[in-house]
């Protein structure tokens, strides 16, 4: 039998025979107490979970699907995408260790490293967002315990050579954790390229409907996974059965949504790239952009999230642009069915070396609306932009 596609496997798992008459999706089991027939059965883990804090049917099925998707031996669910980053860092790092990561790191992850891990004796070093592979490797020191990777990076979408970095870190005994939310486990599989821990915000594409918060942590090596599992057990973190059920429902259709939204994103990105008001489109899937060669080599698809650098302007003009839009929601997050826009210039000031951009930075997430309807909406935004500039 030929290997089945992701979209087939994610659905076929629900229709597999041999389990009798049942609903397509698992039941939602809301429980703290789980009853037993005998006293001896109460601690018998072979019979299943012994208490509601352990994963019940929907969460167990979702974990299985994420393992399949990520090529993992185990995957865990946590209450947010940020928690998916912070739990491995907490589990794998000790006082005196150093983390190396990009200067373009997701803001809350950066805050956690500085505030929480810093207070516990873990230091953080940053490499330039646009550093070459050799420069990142050269920044590894004897104290570096872990390389935290975002590729593409937050807001400015720089790409890293993940396989090369994974190989270099493994040779030096340095662990690797990659935030892979942009690729969603579909367009890129970190574990297959040598990364130790792959994390993503299930909030985004897996959910697909902007109605839940969740993260996932996946590993290929049980030795790396053991301290992560123990940390989750000690912290008592789990997700609700209702949210697990919603995420499981979302993952069945994720490949189709991801592909269709990427198709629309490319139409919008091409259109914006040709506009005189736009200085640059930060989207690795777009030919001629920074990082495109790495994306073309390693990725089988792209998220529908990218940056737009306007030609000049100020906050007033950026807000005028955004206010004139009707179809783009004004809100954070991404990966849902709806298009969104945010103004991100202010966040760049928190970096050690802010990028020298030609103008205001906007971030667009392209949803499932008709792409040409979105173009008409953006035309209205650009008209308002020009008017604000006078």
C-alpha positions in Angstrom: 0.0 0.0 0.0 1.3 3.4 -0.9 1.8 5.9 1.9 -1.4 7.8 2.6 -1.5 11.6 2.6 -1.9 13.7 5.7 -5.5 14.6 4.8 -6.4 10.9 4.4 -4.8 9.7 7.6 -6.3 12.4 9.7 -9.8 11.3 8.6 -9.2 7.5 8.2 -8.3 7.3 11.9 -12.0 8.2 12.7 -13.5 5.6 10.4 -11.3 2.7 11.3 -13.4 -0.5 11.8 -13.4 -2.9 14.6 -14.7 -0.7 17.4 -18.4 -1.4 17.0 -21.2 1.1 16.5 -20.1 4.5 17.7 -20.1 8.2 16.7 -17.5 9.4 14.3 -15.9 11.5 17.0 -15.1 10.3 20.5 -17.4 11.3 23.4 -16.8 14.4 25.4 -16.1 13.0 28.9 -16.3 15.7 31.6 -15.0 14.1 34.7 -12.9 14.6 37.8 -13.8 11.4 39.6 -13.6 8.1 37.7 -15.4 5.2 39.4 -14.2 1.6 39.7 -15.9 -1.7 40.4 -13.4 -2.9 43.1 -10.9 -1.4 45.4 -8.1 -3.2 43.7 -9.0 -1.6 40.4 -8.7 2.0 41.7 -4.9 2.3 40.9 -4.8 -0.1 38.0 -3.5 2.1 35.2 -4.0 -0.7 32.7 -7.7 0.0 32.9 -7.2 3.6 31.8 -7.0 6.9 33.5 -7.5 6.8 37.3 -8.4 10.5 37.7 -9.9 13.2 35.5 -6.6 15.2 35.3 -5.4 12.5 33.0 -6.3 12.7 29.4 -9.7 11.2 28.5 -11.1 10.0 25.2 -11.0 13.2 23.1 -7.6 14.3 24.4 -6.1 10.9 23.9 -7.3 10.8 20.3 -6.0 14.3 19.6 -2.6 13.3 21.0 -2.6 10.3 18.7 -3.4 12.4 15.7 -0.6 14.9 16.6 1.9 12.1 17.0 1.0 10.8 13.5 1.2 14.3 12.1 4.6 15.2 13.7 6.2 11.7 13.4 6.4 11.6 17.2 6.6 8.9 19.8 4.5 11.0 22.1 2.8 14.4 22.2 1.2 16.3 25.0 -1.5 19.0 25.2 -1.1 22.2 27.2 -3.4 25.2 27.8 -1.8 27.5 25.2 0.8 27.9 22.5 3.0 29.8 24.9 2.8 26.9 27.4 4.0 24.6 24.6 7.2 26.7 24.5 7.6 27.3 28.3 7.1 23.7 29.5 10.0 22.2 27.5 12.2 25.1 28.6 11.2 24.5 32.3 11.7 20.8 31.9 15.1 20.7 30.1 17.0 23.7 31.6 18.7 24.2 34.9 20.5 27.0 36.7 23.8 27.9 34.9 22.4 26.8 31.5 22.2 29.1 28.5 19.6 29.3 25.8 20.5 30.6 22.3 17.6 32.0 20.2 16.7 34.5 17.6 16.4 38.2 18.3 13.1 38.0 16.5 11.6 35.5 19.0 7.9 35.7 19.8 7.5 38.4 22.4 5.9 36.3 25.2 8.6 33.6 24.8 11.2 36.2 25.1 9.6 37.6 28.2 9.5 34.1 29.8 13.2 33.6 29.2 14.1 37.0 30.6 11.7 37.1 33.6 11.0 33.5 34.7 14.1 31.6 33.5 16.4 34.5 34.2 15.3 34.6 37.8 16.2 30.9 38.1 19.7 31.2 36.8 19.2 30.4 33.1 20.7 33.0 30.8 19.6 33.8 27.2 21.8 34.8 24.3 20.4 36.1 21.0 21.6 35.7 17.5 20.6 38.2 14.8 17.3 37.5 13.2 19.0 37.3 9.8 22.1 35.4 11.0 23.6 32.9 8.6 23.8 29.2 9.6 27.5 29.6 10.3 26.9 32.7 12.5 24.3 30.8 14.6 26.6 27.8 15.1 29.4 30.2 16.0 27.2 31.7 18.7 26.9 28.3 20.5 29.2 28.2 23.6 30.2 25.7 26.2 27.3 26.9 28.3 24.7 26.6 25.6 22.3 23.9 26.6 19.4 24.6 24.2 18.8 26.3 20.9 15.2 27.7 20.6 14.3 28.0 17.0 11.5 29.9 15.2 11.6 29.6 11.5 10.2 31.7 10.0 10.6 34.1 12.8 7.9 36.3 14.4 6.8 39.4 12.6 9.7 39.6 10.1 9.7 36.0 8.9 13.4 35.2 8.6 14.2 31.6 7.8 16.9 29.4 9.3 18.5 26.2 8.0 16.9 23.9 10.5 18.4 20.6 9.4 21.9 22.1 9.5 21.4 23.6 12.9 19.9 20.4 14.3 23.0 18.4 13.1 25.4 21.0 14.6 23.6 21.0 17.9 23.4 17.3 18.2 27.1 17.0 17.5 27.7 19.4 20.4 25.2 17.9 22.9 22.9 20.9 22.6 19.1 20.3 22.7 16.8 21.9 20.1 13.2 23.1 20.5 11.4 24.5 17.5 8.2 26.5 17.4 6.6 25.1 14.3 3.2 26.8 14.4 3.7 28.5 11.0 4.1 25.1 9.3 1.5 23.4 11.6 3.2 20.0 11.3 2.0 19.9 7.7 4.4 21.9 5.6 7.5 21.0 7.7 8.2 18.3 10.3 11.0 19.3 12.7 11.4 15.9 14.3 12.2 14.3 10.9 15.0 16.9 10.4 16.7 16.2 13.7 14.9 18.6 16.1 14.4 17.2 19.6 11.2 18.9 20.5 8.5 20.3 18.1 5.9 22.6 19.6 3.0 24.5 18.1 0.0 26.6 19.0 -3.0 24.3 18.5 -4.9 27.6 18.9 -4.0 28.4 15.3 -4.5 26.0 12.4 -5.4 22.9 14.3 -8.3 24.7 15.9 -9.0 26.7 12.8 -12.0 28.6 14.3 -10.5 31.1 16.7 -12.5 29.6 19.6 -10.0 27.8 21.8 -6.5 28.1 23.4 -4.1 25.1 23.3 -0.6 24.0 22.6 1.1 20.8 21.7 4.6 19.4 22.5 5.9 16.5 20.4 9.1 14.4 20.7 10.7 11.5 18.8 13.0 10.4 21.6 11.4 9.1 24.8 14.5 10.1 26.8 13.9 13.7 25.9 10.2 13.3 26.5 10.5 11.9 30.0 11.3 15.2 31.8 8.6 17.0 29.8 6.0 14.4 30.9 7.2 14.6 34.5 7.1 18.4 34.5 3.5 18.4 33.1 2.6 15.8 35.8 4.1 18.0 38.5 2.5 21.2 37.3 -0.9 19.5 36.9 -1.5 21.1 33.5 -4.2 19.6 31.2 -6.7 20.8 28.7 -10.5 20.6 29.0 -12.3 17.7 27.3 -14.5 20.2 25.4 -11.5 22.0 23.9 -9.7 18.8 23.1 -12.9 17.7 21.2 -13.0 21.0 19.3 -9.3 20.7 18.3 -9.8 17.2 17.2 -12.7 18.3 15.0 -10.5 21.0 13.6 -7.5 18.8 12.8 -9.6 16.6 10.4 -10.1 19.5 8.0 -6.8 21.3 8.7 -4.9 20.2 5.5 -7.7 21.5 3.3 -7.9 24.8 5.1 -4.1 25.2 5.3 -3.8 24.6 1.5 -6.7 26.9 0.5 -5.6 29.7 2.8 -2.1 29.5 1.4 -3.4 29.7 -2.1 -5.3 32.9 -1.3 -2.3 34.3 0.6 -0.1 33.9 -2.4 -2.7 35.9 -4.5 -2.8 38.7 -1.9 1.0 38.7 -1.4 1.6 38.9 -5.2 -0.8 41.8 -5.5 0.7 43.7 -2.6 4.2 43.2 -3.8 3.3 45.0 -7.0 1.8 48.0 -5.2 3.7 51.3 -5.1 2.6 51.9 -1.5 4.4 48.7 -0.4 8.1 48.5 0.0 8.4 44.8 0.8 6.3 41.6 1.5 7.9 39.4 4.1 6.7 35.9 3.0 9.2 33.1 2.5 6.9 31.4 0.0 7.1 34.4 -2.3 9.9 34.0 -4.9 12.6 36.6 -4.6 12.1 37.2 -0.9 14.6 36.5 1.8 14.5 32.9 2.9 12.7 31.6 -0.2 15.4 29.2 -1.1 15.3 27.5 2.3 11.5 27.4 2.2 11.5 25.9 -1.3 14.1 23.2 -0.2 12.5 22.1 3.1 8.8 23.1 3.1 5.9 21.5 1.2 3.5 24.4 1.9 3.1 27.7 3.6 1.0 29.4 6.2 -1.3 32.3 5.2 0.5 34.7 7.5 3.0 37.3 6.3 4.4 40.8 6.9 3.9 43.9 4.7 6.4 46.7 4.9 4.8 49.9 3.8 6.7 52.6 2.0 7.3 55.2 4.7 4.3 56.3 6.7 3.5 56.6 10.4 1.2 55.1 13.0 -1.6 57.4 11.9 -1.4 56.2 8.3 -1.2 52.6 9.4 -4.3 53.0 11.6 -6.1 54.7 8.7 -5.3 51.8 6.5 -6.6 49.3 9.0 -9.7 51.3 9.9 -10.8 51.4 6.2 -10.9 47.6 6.0 -14.2 45.8 6.2 -13.2 42.1 5.8 -10.0 42.1 7.8 -10.6 41.7 11.5 -8.6 43.8 13.9 -7.4 41.2 16.4 -4.4 39.0 17.4 -3.7 35.4 16.7 -4.1 33.7 13.3 -4.8 30.3 11.7 -8.6 30.7 11.9 -11.1 31.0 9.1 -11.1 34.8 9.1 -8.6 37.3 7.8 -6.9 39.6 10.3 -4.5 42.6 10.3 -2.3 44.0 13.0 0.2 46.9 13.2 3.5 45.5 14.4 6.1 48.4 14.1 5.9 49.1 17.9 6.9 45.5 18.8 10.1 45.7 16.9 11.6 48.2 19.4 11.9 45.4 21.9 14.6 43.6 19.9 18.3 44.0 20.6 18.8 45.0 16.9 15.5 46.3 15.4 15.4 45.8 11.6 15.9 48.8 9.4 12.6 48.7 7.5 11.5 51.1 4.8 8.3 52.0 6.6 5.4 50.8 8.8 5.1 47.0 9.4 1.7 45.4 9.1 0.9 41.7 9.6 -1.8 40.0 7.5 -3.4 36.7 8.1 -5.4 35.5 5.1 -8.6 33.5 5.9 -11.1 31.6 3.8 -12.8 34.6 2.2 -12.7 35.0 -1.5 -9.2 36.4 -2.3 -10.5 38.9 -4.8 -12.9 40.2 -2.2 -9.9 40.7 0.1 -8.0 42.6 -2.7 -11.0 45.0 -3.1 -10.9 45.5 0.7 -7.2 46.2 0.7 -7.6 48.7 -2.2 -9.9 50.7 0.2 -7.2 50.4 2.8 -4.5 51.7 0.5 -6.8 54.6 -0.6 -7.1 55.6 3.1 -3.3 55.2 3.5 -2.6 57.6 0.7 -5.1 60.1 2.0 -3.6 60.0 5.5 -0.2 60.7 4.0 -1.6 63.8 2.3 
